[in-house]
Amino acid sequence: MVASHWAAASAQPPSRRRGAVLERAILDAALDQLGTVGWNGLTMEGVAAGAQTGKAAVYRRWPSKEDLVADALLSGLPDFDTVPDLGGVREDLLELCRRVRDAMYSRPGFALRSVIHECDSVQAERFHAVIIKGVVEPTLAMIREVITRGMERGEVRRDAANGYVFDAIPAMMMYRSKICASEWTDRELEEMIDQLMVPLLRPDAP
């Protein structure tokens, strides 16, 4: 009797996921697809299979591939809301660079780069706000706060709080990553901070 009861129970399909649990599974499956087959290879059917649900469940929530990927990227990107405060501008910028590097090489980071590299200009426009609001603006805000705090400590020259200085780290990291295929080791990050940012920011810089 016990054995037959166990067999009957094991034959039952797993309970259906609903609501936030199912949505999270679909978004995770979309990120996995972007990281493995890329934007061009991602299909709604493939995402549904990865999430172990039906295609209709995906389309009910996201009517298009673009809508699904935009939400998947937003849901997966790390929260850049805590600014490093290690007591000095060099250490703060270095820690910030490590966070950005780790985000670039995370699953959402690989997914985002897949979208950027493979989408045509019309498709890429759909994700412009995701990139700006999810990555660029938070990163620049943290850099601005670190540099402003350094000015208050007397570590940073007074005219360093400008857009060109704020852009230097993201521009260098994106250029070296995309053009030079640099993976930004800890040593490379230290060299960038010591050879570029520290001389650029110090009070006696010309």
GUNU-943702 format. One line per field, with one value per residue: x, y, z of N, C-alpha, C in turn. Coordinates in Angstrom, 2 decimals. Layout:
// GUNU-943702
nx	(X,...)
ny	(Y,...)
nz	(Z,...)
cax	(X,...)
cay	(Y,...)
caz	(Z,...)
cx	(X,...)
cy	(Y,...)
cz	(Z,...)
//
This chain:
// GUNU-943702
nx	(0.83,1.90,4.01,2.65,1.32,3.48,4.48,2.37,2.35,4.88,4.52,3.00,2.83,5.14,4.24,2.60,4.28,3.69,2.96,5.34,7.40,7.39,7.83,10.40,11.82,11.51,12.80,15.40,15.96,15.99,18.27,20.19,19.98,20.83,23.47,24.49,23.54,23.26,21.89,20.83,20.34,18.49,15.23,11.69,10.53,12.75,13.42,11.12,11.34,13.70,12.84,11.09,8.34,5.30,5.13,3.09,2.84,5.03,4.57,2.24,3.14,5.25,5.04,6.86,10.15,12.02,10.84,10.93,13.72,14.64,13.45,14.63,17.34,17.25,16.35,18.47,20.80,23.28,22.74,23.81,24.16,25.45,28.00,31.51,33.45,36.29,38.11,39.90,40.45,41.77,41.55,38.77,37.99,39.27,37.97,35.42,35.90,36.47,33.96,32.49,33.90,33.39,30.64,30.53,31.46,29.69,26.77,24.46,25.99,27.40,25.16,24.15,26.23,26.04,23.63,24.31,26.36,25.20,22.71,20.91,20.87,18.28,17.07,18.85,18.24,16.03,17.07,18.53,17.74,17.78,20.51,21.58,20.15,20.41,23.11,25.08,24.35,24.11,26.78,28.31,27.24,28.22,30.98,31.14,30.36,32.46,34.67,33.89,33.78,36.48,37.48,36.52,38.08,40.49,42.07,41.72,41.87,40.21,38.85,38.19,35.73,34.05,32.45,34.23,36.23,34.70,33.85,36.13,36.96,34.78,34.94,37.57,37.50,35.50,36.61,39.09,38.12,36.44,37.87,40.54,40.28,40.68,40.47,40.55,42.21,42.93,45.38,45.62,43.56,44.50,46.76,45.56,44.18,46.36,48.07,46.53,44.12,44.88,47.10,45.61,43.73,45.03,45.81,47.97,48.05,48.49)
ny	(-1.21,1.22,1.41,1.52,3.91,5.71,5.38,6.35,9.00,9.87,9.77,11.92,15.09,17.83,20.59,23.40,26.38,29.75,33.27,35.45,33.59,31.98,33.98,34.83,32.52,32.47,34.86,34.30,32.16,33.49,35.11,33.09,32.02,34.22,34.32,31.97,31.24,33.73,36.94,36.67,33.95,33.49,32.42,32.63,30.19,28.67,29.93,29.38,26.59,26.41,27.51,25.63,25.74,26.61,27.98,29.83,30.91,32.56,34.42,35.62,37.32,38.76,40.25,40.34,39.44,41.47,42.91,40.96,40.50,43.03,43.34,41.14,41.86,44.18,43.07,41.46,42.93,44.18,45.98,49.17,50.88,51.39,53.29,52.92,53.44,53.69,55.26,56.69,58.28,56.82,54.12,53.91,54.33,52.17,49.96,50.45,50.09,47.36,46.32,47.10,45.73,43.06,43.01,43.33,40.89,39.09,36.90,38.49,40.57,39.43,38.79,41.35,42.39,40.68,41.53,44.18,43.80,42.24,43.20,45.08,48.55,49.56,47.70,47.93,50.43,50.01,49.05,51.05,52.73,50.88,50.30,52.85,53.72,51.52,50.90,52.89,55.50,54.93,54.12,56.40,58.17,57.14,57.39,60.17,60.84,59.67,61.16,63.78,63.55,63.09,65.58,67.10,66.05,67.03,65.60,65.68,67.72,70.90,71.44,69.06,67.89,67.17,66.29,65.03,63.92,62.21,60.43,59.04,56.53,54.61,54.83,53.96,51.34,50.12,50.46,49.05,46.53,45.86,46.48,45.73,43.31,42.93,41.49,42.75,42.34,42.33,43.57,45.07,46.87,48.27,49.45,51.16,52.95,54.01,55.03,56.58,57.77,58.70,60.54,62.30,63.35,64.38,67.16,68.79,68.47,69.58)
nz	(0.00,0.85,-0.97,-3.43,-3.11,-3.01,-5.61,-7.12,-6.30,-7.19,-9.87,-10.52,-12.15,-11.60,-9.44,-10.85,-11.69,-10.87,-11.27,-9.79,-9.44,-11.76,-13.68,-12.97,-13.59,-16.37,-17.13,-16.26,-17.94,-20.37,-20.07,-19.91,-22.49,-24.04,-23.24,-24.27,-26.94,-27.97,-29.12,-31.76,-31.89,-29.93,-29.12,-28.56,-28.13,-27.35,-24.96,-23.47,-23.29,-21.80,-19.42,-18.68,-19.32,-21.06,-24.40,-24.66,-22.12,-21.99,-24.06,-23.11,-21.18,-22.32,-25.27,-27.37,-28.53,-28.07,-25.94,-23.91,-23.62,-22.87,-20.31,-19.06,-19.02,-17.43,-15.04,-14.33,-14.09,-11.85,-8.74,-8.64,-6.22,-3.88,-2.83,-2.88,0.07,1.22,2.42,0.83,-2.35,-4.36,-3.52,-3.41,-6.09,-7.28,-6.11,-7.10,-9.83,-9.85,-9.23,-11.48,-13.47,-12.66,-13.05,-15.82,-16.69,-15.72,-15.86,-16.70,-17.76,-19.93,-21.45,-22.01,-23.58,-25.75,-26.86,-27.55,-29.44,-31.47,-32.29,-34.78,-35.84,-35.46,-33.74,-31.57,-30.58,-29.05,-26.70,-25.68,-23.54,-21.47,-21.21,-20.66,-18.34,-16.67,-16.47,-17.37,-16.26,-13.39,-12.86,-13.56,-11.69,-9.29,-9.68,-9.81,-7.19,-5.68,-6.61,-5.95,-3.18,-2.75,-3.44,-1.31,0.70,0.00,-1.69,-4.39,-7.28,-7.62,-10.00,-11.14,-11.24,-13.70,-16.82,-18.63,-17.06,-15.45,-17.38,-18.05,-16.86,-17.49,-20.31,-20.89,-19.87,-21.46,-24.02,-23.88,-23.28,-25.46,-27.86,-27.41,-26.23,-23.51,-20.29,-17.93,-15.41,-11.85,-11.52,-13.89,-13.52,-11.28,-12.44,-14.30,-12.61,-11.13,-13.11,-14.77,-13.53,-10.91,-11.42,-13.01,-11.27,-9.02,-6.84,-7.72,-10.41,-13.79)
cax	(0.00,2.81,4.76,1.78,1.06,4.68,4.56,1.36,2.78,6.02,4.09,2.31,3.71,5.45,3.26,2.82,4.75,2.87,3.33,6.73,8.32,7.46,8.45,11.84,12.38,11.55,13.85,16.68,16.16,16.36,19.68,20.99,19.99,21.68,24.86,24.93,23.28,23.28,20.64,20.30,19.89,17.43,13.84,10.72,10.38,13.91,13.29,10.07,11.89,14.66,12.10,10.20,6.96,4.79,5.40,2.00,3.11,6.01,3.93,1.25,3.83,6.10,4.55,7.93,11.49,12.65,10.28,11.44,15.14,14.80,13.14,15.63,18.56,17.01,16.21,19.71,21.91,23.48,22.35,24.93,23.56,26.29,29.27,32.63,34.02,37.40,38.98,40.74,39.88,42.36,40.95,37.36,37.87,39.70,36.87,34.35,36.29,36.31,32.53,32.09,34.51,32.66,29.34,30.74,31.73,28.63,25.81,23.78,26.94,27.58,23.91,24.09,27.18,25.48,22.64,24.99,27.17,24.47,21.51,21.08,20.68,16.88,16.88,19.66,17.57,15.09,17.78,19.34,17.36,18.24,21.95,21.84,19.60,20.81,24.56,25.89,24.04,24.53,28.25,28.77,26.84,29.14,32.27,30.98,30.36,33.80,35.55,33.45,34.24,37.92,37.71,36.27,39.21,41.70,42.84,41.39,41.87,38.86,38.18,38.11,34.34,33.48,32.04,35.35,36.88,33.78,33.76,37.43,37.00,33.93,35.44,38.76,37.14,34.79,37.54,40.04,37.37,35.89,38.86,41.78,39.91,41.21,39.51,40.71,42.66,43.11,46.60,45.34,42.75,45.39,47.61,44.75,43.94,47.61,48.73,45.61,43.21,45.56,47.73,44.59,42.94,45.79,45.70,49.04,48.03,48.39)
cay	(0.00,2.37,1.46,1.97,5.34,6.44,5.34,7.26,10.38,10.21,9.88,13.18,16.15,18.84,21.66,24.47,27.64,30.89,34.58,35.92,32.46,31.63,35.09,34.79,31.40,32.87,35.87,33.60,31.38,34.44,35.46,31.92,31.94,35.28,33.99,30.77,31.31,35.12,37.60,36.12,32.58,33.41,32.33,32.53,28.77,28.23,30.46,28.60,25.27,26.59,27.79,24.49,26.20,26.68,29.21,30.77,31.59,33.61,35.45,36.36,38.34,39.57,40.01,40.29,39.09,42.69,43.19,39.97,40.71,44.28,43.06,40.20,42.62,45.04,42.26,40.77,43.84,44.42,47.29,50.07,51.88,51.59,53.85,52.53,54.47,53.00,56.24,57.41,58.26,55.73,52.85,53.92,54.13,50.81,49.06,50.70,49.43,45.90,46.03,47.25,44.59,41.84,43.10,43.13,39.47,38.27,36.41,39.62,41.35,38.74,38.94,42.72,42.54,39.97,42.41,45.34,43.40,41.53,43.90,46.14,49.88,49.73,46.88,48.46,51.59,49.51,48.76,52.21,53.17,49.87,50.48,54.15,53.80,50.39,50.75,54.10,56.54,54.58,54.11,57.79,58.79,56.70,58.04,61.57,60.94,59.38,62.28,64.92,63.29,63.30,67.03,67.57,65.62,67.68,64.66,65.87,69.13,71.45,71.51,67.70,67.43,67.49,65.11,64.34,63.11,61.14,59.44,58.41,55.12,53.78,54.82,53.13,49.94,49.63,50.41,47.94,45.27,45.56,46.59,45.03,42.02,42.87,41.03,43.62,41.71,43.29,44.34,46.05,47.93,49.08,50.26,52.23,53.95,54.66,55.72,57.51,58.55,59.40,61.76,63.21,63.94,64.95,68.62,69.49,68.18,70.82)
caz	(0.00,0.91,-2.22,-4.51,-2.87,-3.43,-7.07,-7.66,-6.04,-8.02,-11.27,-10.72,-12.64,-10.58,-9.33,-11.81,-11.12,-11.28,-10.78,-9.78,-9.57,-13.18,-14.40,-12.69,-14.35,-17.78,-17.29,-16.13,-19.16,-21.43,-19.86,-20.29,-23.96,-24.57,-22.96,-25.00,-28.39,-28.39,-29.51,-33.00,-31.68,-28.92,-29.57,-27.47,-27.88,-26.59,-23.60,-22.81,-22.97,-20.72,-18.19,-18.46,-19.37,-22.42,-25.14,-24.41,-20.86,-22.28,-24.88,-22.31,-20.39,-23.19,-26.64,-28.36,-28.09,-27.56,-24.61,-22.97,-23.38,-22.11,-18.91,-18.54,-18.74,-16.27,-13.83,-14.00,-13.83,-10.41,-8.22,-8.35,-5.35,-2.70,-3.28,-2.00,0.95,1.87,3.06,-0.10,-3.70,-5.14,-3.10,-3.77,-7.54,-7.60,-5.73,-8.05,-11.08,-9.67,-9.32,-12.88,-14.17,-12.32,-13.71,-17.25,-16.96,-15.12,-16.85,-17.34,-18.54,-21.21,-22.18,-22.50,-24.69,-26.89,-27.46,-28.14,-30.59,-32.53,-32.75,-35.76,-35.25,-35.05,-32.54,-30.48,-30.01,-28.03,-25.46,-25.29,-22.20,-20.52,-21.03,-20.03,-16.99,-15.85,-16.34,-17.54,-15.28,-12.03,-12.77,-13.55,-10.43,-8.24,-9.93,-9.42,-5.73,-5.18,-6.92,-5.14,-1.81,-2.76,-3.43,0.06,1.52,-0.47,-2.51,-5.80,-7.69,-7.55,-11.29,-11.69,-11.30,-15.00,-17.57,-19.26,-16.02,-15.06,-18.47,-18.35,-16.48,-18.35,-21.68,-20.95,-19.65,-22.63,-25.15,-23.72,-23.30,-26.79,-28.93,-27.07,-25.62,-22.15,-19.30,-16.78,-14.17,-10.75,-11.77,-14.93,-12.92,-10.46,-13.32,-14.87,-11.58,-10.73,-14.21,-15.43,-12.70,-9.82,-11.95,-13.53,-10.20,-7.91,-6.80,-8.41,-11.85,-14.54)
cx	(0.87,3.55,3.90,1.45,2.25,4.80,3.57,1.77,3.92,5.64,3.40,3.28,4.00,4.42,3.62,3.29,3.91,3.51,4.82,7.72,8.48,8.14,9.97,12.50,12.50,12.67,15.23,16.99,16.55,17.82,20.60,21.09,20.89,23.15,25.38,24.74,23.23,21.91,20.03,19.76,18.75,16.06,12.93,10.49,11.53,13.87,12.25,10.59,12.87,13.99,11.14,8.74,6.53,5.09,4.32,2.23,4.11,5.33,2.87,1.89,4.66,5.70,5.64,9.24,12.18,12.15,10.85,12.90,15.38,14.53,14.16,16.91,18.38,16.96,17.53,20.86,22.05,23.04,23.60,24.41,24.37,27.67,30.39,33.10,35.09,38.42,39.86,40.22,40.48,41.68,39.48,37.18,38.26,38.60,35.70,34.64,36.15,34.83,32.05,32.64,33.73,31.27,29.46,30.88,30.78,27.70,25.01,24.71,27.21,26.33,23.80,25.03,26.71,24.48,23.32,25.70,26.34,23.27,21.84,20.71,19.26,16.60,17.62,19.00,16.61,15.76,18.62,19.03,17.81,19.71,22.25,21.40,20.10,22.29,25.28,25.62,24.42,26.05,28.80,28.41,27.79,30.53,32.23,31.04,31.74,34.73,35.18,33.90,35.75,38.28,37.52,37.41,40.50,42.58,42.73,41.34,40.42,38.13,38.03,36.69,33.70,33.25,33.17,36.06,35.99,33.73,35.03,37.44,36.08,34.44,36.64,38.39,36.41,35.72,38.47,39.34,36.95,36.95,40.09,41.53,40.52,40.12,39.65,40.99,42.79,44.33,46.36,44.48,43.60,46.26,46.82,44.52,45.22,48.22,47.84,44.87,43.92,46.30,46.71,43.89,43.75,45.79,46.77,49.08,47.87,47.00)
cy	(1.25,2.53,1.99,3.46,6.18,6.51,6.30,8.71,10.79,10.36,11.19,14.24,17.15,19.95,22.80,25.74,28.77,32.19,34.88,34.77,32.07,32.74,35.10,33.67,31.76,33.89,35.24,32.80,32.28,34.86,34.31,31.81,33.00,34.95,32.81,30.89,32.74,35.65,36.93,34.71,32.44,33.36,32.23,31.05,28.23,28.70,29.66,27.22,25.37,26.83,26.66,24.94,26.22,28.01,30.27,31.55,32.72,34.75,36.23,37.51,39.29,39.30,39.92,39.89,40.31,43.03,42.24,40.24,41.98,44.05,42.11,40.94,43.49,44.24,41.65,41.68,44.09,45.82,48.09,51.20,52.13,52.05,53.42,53.71,53.80,53.97,57.03,57.27,57.13,54.41,52.78,53.67,52.72,49.81,49.22,50.01,47.92,45.53,46.09,46.08,43.30,41.84,42.83,41.65,38.54,37.77,37.54,40.47,40.74,38.89,40.34,42.93,41.81,40.85,43.56,44.95,42.87,42.29,44.89,47.47,50.10,48.94,47.47,49.66,51.19,49.33,49.93,52.65,52.18,50.08,51.77,54.15,52.68,50.30,52.09,55.13,56.16,54.59,55.54,58.49,58.39,57.32,59.50,61.72,60.68,60.57,63.51,64.77,63.48,64.77,67.59,67.17,66.34,66.77,64.95,67.35,69.62,71.44,70.12,67.19,67.86,66.20,64.34,63.43,61.95,60.04,58.62,56.92,54.26,53.71,53.90,51.65,49.36,49.49,49.21,46.59,44.89,45.52,45.74,43.67,41.84,42.41,41.79,42.83,42.77,44.17,45.41,47.19,48.85,49.99,51.41,53.33,54.72,55.48,56.73,58.40,59.32,60.65,62.78,63.99,64.69,66.48,69.35,69.16,69.48,71.04)
cz	(0.00,-0.41,-3.35,-4.36,-3.32,-4.94,-7.70,-7.48,-6.95,-9.47,-11.55,-11.23,-11.54,-10.58,-10.26,-11.09,-11.67,-10.80,-10.87,-9.95,-11.03,-13.98,-14.19,-13.49,-15.83,-18.02,-17.19,-17.39,-20.33,-21.29,-20.25,-21.80,-24.57,-24.37,-23.74,-26.51,-28.89,-28.77,-30.74,-32.82,-30.69,-29.58,-28.36,-27.12,-27.04,-25.16,-22.83,-22.40,-21.80,-19.38,-17.83,-18.33,-20.82,-23.07,-24.87,-23.12,-21.05,-23.03,-24.10,-21.57,-21.25,-24.64,-27.70,-27.71,-27.47,-26.15,-23.57,-22.62,-22.57,-20.63,-18.28,-18.18,-17.50,-14.97,-13.39,-13.65,-12.33,-10.01,-7.89,-7.47,-4.08,-3.15,-2.33,-1.16,1.80,2.45,2.12,-1.51,-4.54,-4.81,-3.50,-5.27,-7.93,-7.26,-6.70,-9.39,-10.99,-9.80,-10.76,-13.70,-13.92,-12.97,-15.20,-17.60,-16.23,-16.22,-17.48,-18.18,-19.89,-22.08,-22.79,-23.67,-25.93,-27.62,-28.19,-29.44,-31.75,-33.07,-33.86,-35.09,-34.75,-33.77,-31.34,-29.81,-28.91,-26.68,-24.97,-23.87,-21.14,-20.19,-20.27,-18.58,-16.07,-15.59,-16.32,-16.44,-13.85,-11.85,-12.69,-12.24,-9.31,-8.42,-9.49,-7.90,-5.14,-5.42,-6.10,-3.69,-1.71,-2.76,-2.02,0.99,1.13,-1.31,-3.99,-6.12,-7.86,-8.88,-11.93,-11.84,-12.62,-15.79,-18.20,-18.26,-15.62,-16.11,-18.65,-18.03,-17.34,-19.79,-21.82,-20.81,-20.85,-23.82,-25.04,-23.78,-24.71,-27.87,-28.65,-26.41,-24.23,-21.19,-17.98,-15.50,-13.09,-10.98,-12.83,-14.39,-12.06,-11.33,-13.92,-13.83,-11.27,-11.86,-14.93,-14.43,-11.59,-10.35,-12.44,-12.41,-9.16,-7.99,-7.59,-9.89,-12.61,-15.07)
//
